[in-house]
Amino acid sequence: MGVKHGIAAAVTGVLLNVAIGTAPAAAQQSGSLASDSSFILTAGSVGLLQAKLGKLAAEKGSSAAVVEFGKRMTADYSKANQELASAAKQAAYPEPVLLRQHQKILDRFTRMGRGSFDKKYMAEVVKFHSDAVRLFRQESESGRVQSLKQLASTMLPELQQRLTLATATGSAVGADVTASSSQENQGSSRN
């Protein structure tokens, strides 16, 4: 009788060790997949927002620099949004939609008068591009879904160029772009 209990206890112990040993790995993979899901959700929404804000900038911008920047953002993000939607579909995620917090930003800029639009728009664009560069860098380095990781790696240089252009355009129209762009420059110097 003692042998049966000893064997049962040993088998139970082995099974528990296997289960406990793999649980953190499964939780880590699940967490990584959750971060991939968060990436595509956030990146998709930001892309949709940037395309819509770009269109507003082309319509409401007071300076030629902001109008041209808005046109470029509309074109760039229309293309990027197609790539994100395709990557989301390939990775079995739903097509990106505009999140509530981004819809509120769009609504605020839609209601904004033309006189105050340029500086506020450019400051917002620099902030979003700074955040997007960090998001895409993180996904390219630690994403688990290979197609999303590859997309982030491919799109990262384009985002960095847009951040540089946004910072220059924002500075030209007198927008406060120092905090966001200097934070991203610090992030770039760490790599």
N, C-alpha and C positions, 0 to 999 in steps of 0.2 A: 504494500500500500504506500509506503514512504517513497518508493522509487517512482510510482506513478505521479505523486504530487510533486516530486523533485523535477521530473521531466516536464510536467505541465507548467511549473513555475519557470523553468529555464526557457521553454518555448514562449511563454508570455513575456518574459524579460527580453528575449530577442525581438519579438514583434513590437514591443514598446520602444526599444532602442531604434529599430528601423523606422517606426512611425514618428518618433520624436526627432530623430536625425533628419528625416526628410521634410518635416513640417516647416522648419525655418526656410529651407530652400523653396518649398512650394509657396510659402507666404511671400518670400522675396520675389519669386517669379510673378506671383499674382500682383504684388505691389508694383513691379516693373511694368506689367501689362496695364495696370491702372494708370501709371504715369504716361504710357503710350496713348492710352485713351484720353487722358487729360491733355496731352500734347495736341492731338488731332482736333479735339474739341476747342481748345483755346486758340491754336494757330488758325483754324478754319474761321472762327468767329472774328478774330482780329483781321484776317485777310478780307472778309466781307465788309467789315467796318471801314478798313482803309480804302477799299474801292469806292464805297459810298461817300466817305468823307472827301476823297479825291474829286469826285464828281461835284460835290458842294463847293470845294475850293475853286474848281474851274468856273463855277457859276458866280460865287460870292466874293472871290478874292479881289482885293483892291489893287494889289501890286501885280505886275506882270510875272514876277518870279513865283509868286504863290499860285497864280493861275496855271502857269506852265508846270509847276511841281504837282499840282492837283491832277492835271491831265496825265502826267507821267505815272502817278500813283494809280489812277484808274486803269490805265493800260497794263502796268506791271502786275497789279493785284488781280486783274481779270484773268490773266494768264496763270498766276500763282494759285488762284482759287481753283482753277480747273485741275491743276496738278495735285492740290491737296484733296479735292473731291475724289479724284481717281485713286490716290493713295489710300484714302479712307475706305473706299469701296474694295480695293484689293486686299486690305487688311481686315475686311469684314466689320468695319465701323460704319455708323450711319453718316450720311452726307452732312458736312458742316452747316451749321445754322448760326444766325446772329444771336448771341447770348443776351440775356436781359440787361446786364450791366453795360454791354456795348450798345444795345439799342438806346439806353438812356443817354449815352454820350452822343450818339447820332441825333437824337431828338433835341438835345441841348444845342448842338451846332446848327441844326435845321432852323431853330427859332432865333438864333443869334443874328444880330444886325451886321451889316456889311462892314461898318466902321471898326468893330472890335474883332472881326473874324480872323484876319491874317495872323496876328501875334498869338492868339489863343490856339488857333489851328496848328501852327508850326510848333508851338511848345508841346501840344498834345501828341503830334506826330513823332517828335523826337523821343518823347517818353515811351510811346508804344514801340518804336523801333528799337530802343535800348532794351526794353523788356523782351521783345521778339528775338533779338540777337542772343540774349541769355537763354531763352526757351529753346531755340533751335540748336544752340551749342550743347545744352544739356541733353537733348534728345539724340544728337549726333554722337555724343560720347557714351551715353548710358541707356539708350533705347533698346528694347528687346525685340520689337517687330522690325525685322531687317528692312522691309520696304520703307517704313517710316524713318528709320535711322538713316537710310541712304538719302531719302528726300531731304531730311533736315541738313545733312552734310552738303548736298548739292545746292540748297537754297541759302545756306548761311552766308556765303560771300556776297550774294545779291542783297541780302538784308543789311550787311555791313556797309555796302555801297550806298544803300538808301538812307541809312543812318547818317553817313557822312554828308550826303546831299541835303538831307533834312536839317542837319545842324548848320550847314553853310547857308541854306536858304532862310532858316529861322534867324540866324545872326544878321543876315542882310536886312530883314524886316524889323529887327529890334525885339524879337521874341527872347524870352529867358530860356536858353537851351543849355546853360552851363552845368546844372546839377545832373541831368540825365546823361548828357554826353560824357561828362567826366567820370561818372560811375561806370559807364561801359568801357571807357578807356582803361580804367583800373582793372576791369575784368579781362580785357585783352592783354594787358601787360603780365598777367599771371600765367598766361599760356605760353 
